[in-house]
Amino acid sequence: MLLKNKDKLYISEIKGLLGTSKQNMTNIIDKLVENGLVKRSPDMNDRRMFYVIITTKGNEYLIKWQQNKIKEIQTIFNYFSDEDLESLYKSIENIKFILIKNKN
């Protein structure tokens, strides 16, 4: 999802955004490359550095994944009563308020 919003990122940037180790990130990227979801592209200014770029297949996979997650969430919320949904909404608004208040 990080790559969907950016043209390209260095592995170190992705690692930092996800808060994972470089070794773990390299293993994840290797698997994504193997499955054709992302590709590595050398930085023309520094051949030691590689960008990670999402592929068309990766974008298509992400869209399907998001659609499936939306369906799953809709199914879960179909079991909630209107009162429960209202209570959940108020709770989320309270959490949002607390987080914004403590951010400043």
Phi, psi and omega per residue, in radians:
M1 nan -0.581 3.096
L2 -1.037 -0.714 -3.085
L3 -1.293 -0.411 3.127
K4 -1.152 -0.577 -3.101
N5 -1.576 -0.149 3.140
K6 -2.196 2.670 3.076
D7 -1.184 -0.792 -3.103
K8 -2.806 2.663 3.105
L9 -2.441 2.585 2.972
Y10 -1.267 2.681 3.088
I11 -1.005 -0.690 -3.129
S12 -1.111 -0.584 3.099
E13 -1.195 -0.761 3.121
I14 -1.103 -0.776 3.120
K15 -0.981 -0.790 -3.133
G16 -1.163 -0.707 -3.138
L17 -1.192 -0.580 -3.123
L18 -1.614 -0.235 3.122
G19 1.179 0.721 3.138
T20 -2.110 2.950 -3.129
S21 -1.337 2.764 3.135
K22 -1.107 -0.717 -3.138
Q23 -1.086 -0.802 3.126
N24 -1.103 -0.738 -3.129
M25 -1.131 -0.705 3.108
T26 -1.064 -0.748 3.113
N27 -1.093 -0.734 3.134
I28 -1.120 -0.824 -3.141
I29 -1.074 -0.723 3.106
D30 -0.987 -0.775 -3.135
K31 -1.174 -0.688 3.107
L32 -1.144 -0.687 3.087
V33 -1.130 -0.796 -3.140
E34 -0.998 -0.626 -3.141
N35 -1.558 0.020 3.075
G36 1.333 0.314 -3.101
L37 -1.527 -0.488 3.054
V38 -2.420 2.902 3.036
K39 -2.370 2.723 3.046
R40 -1.671 2.460 3.116
S41 -2.366 2.205 -3.105
P42 -1.174 2.542 3.027
D43 -1.372 2.103 -3.075
M44 -1.146 -0.372 3.117
N45 -1.526 -0.370 -3.134
D46 -2.576 1.689 -3.042
R47 -1.081 -0.272 3.110
R48 -1.347 -0.329 -3.081
M49 -1.748 2.520 3.110
F50 -2.204 2.413 2.976
Y51 -1.531 2.678 2.979
V52 -1.938 2.249 -3.071
I53 -2.222 2.331 3.106
I54 -1.284 2.448 3.136
T55 -1.613 3.004 3.060
T56 -1.035 -0.752 3.100
K57 -1.068 -0.681 3.108
G58 -1.125 -0.747 3.089
N59 -1.087 -0.769 3.138
E60 -1.101 -0.743 3.107
Y61 -1.068 -0.770 -3.118
L62 -1.106 -0.732 3.113
I63 -1.075 -0.798 3.121
K64 -1.104 -0.731 -3.140
W65 -1.070 -0.797 3.132
Q66 -1.098 -0.735 3.122
Q67 -1.083 -0.728 3.108
N68 -1.125 -0.717 3.124
K69 -1.124 -0.689 3.108
I70 -1.093 -0.762 3.112
K71 -1.079 -0.743 3.122
E72 -1.070 -0.785 -3.138
I73 -1.140 -0.729 3.105
Q74 -1.066 -0.715 3.115
T75 -1.078 -0.762 3.129
I76 -1.089 -0.801 -3.084
F77 -1.232 -0.361 3.078
N78 -1.112 -0.407 -3.133
Y79 -1.453 -0.206 -3.098
F80 -1.463 2.509 3.025
S81 -1.354 2.880 3.098
D82 -1.044 -0.656 3.137
E83 -1.144 -0.736 3.120
D84 -1.136 -0.693 3.110
L85 -1.125 -0.703 3.105
E86 -1.129 -0.737 3.112
S87 -1.121 -0.742 3.101
L88 -1.084 -0.772 3.120
Y89 -1.030 -0.811 3.138
K90 -1.105 -0.677 3.127
S91 -1.117 -0.743 3.116
I92 -1.122 -0.722 3.108
E93 -1.092 -0.677 3.098
N94 -1.125 -0.763 3.116
I95 -1.081 -0.788 3.120
K96 -1.020 -0.794 3.120
F97 -1.039 -0.791 -3.130
I98 -1.120 -0.756 -3.123
L99 -1.144 -0.734 3.141
I100 -1.183 -0.727 3.140
K101 -1.071 -0.732 -3.098
N102 -1.428 -0.227 3.079
K103 -1.221 -0.620 -3.090
N104 -1.470 nan nan
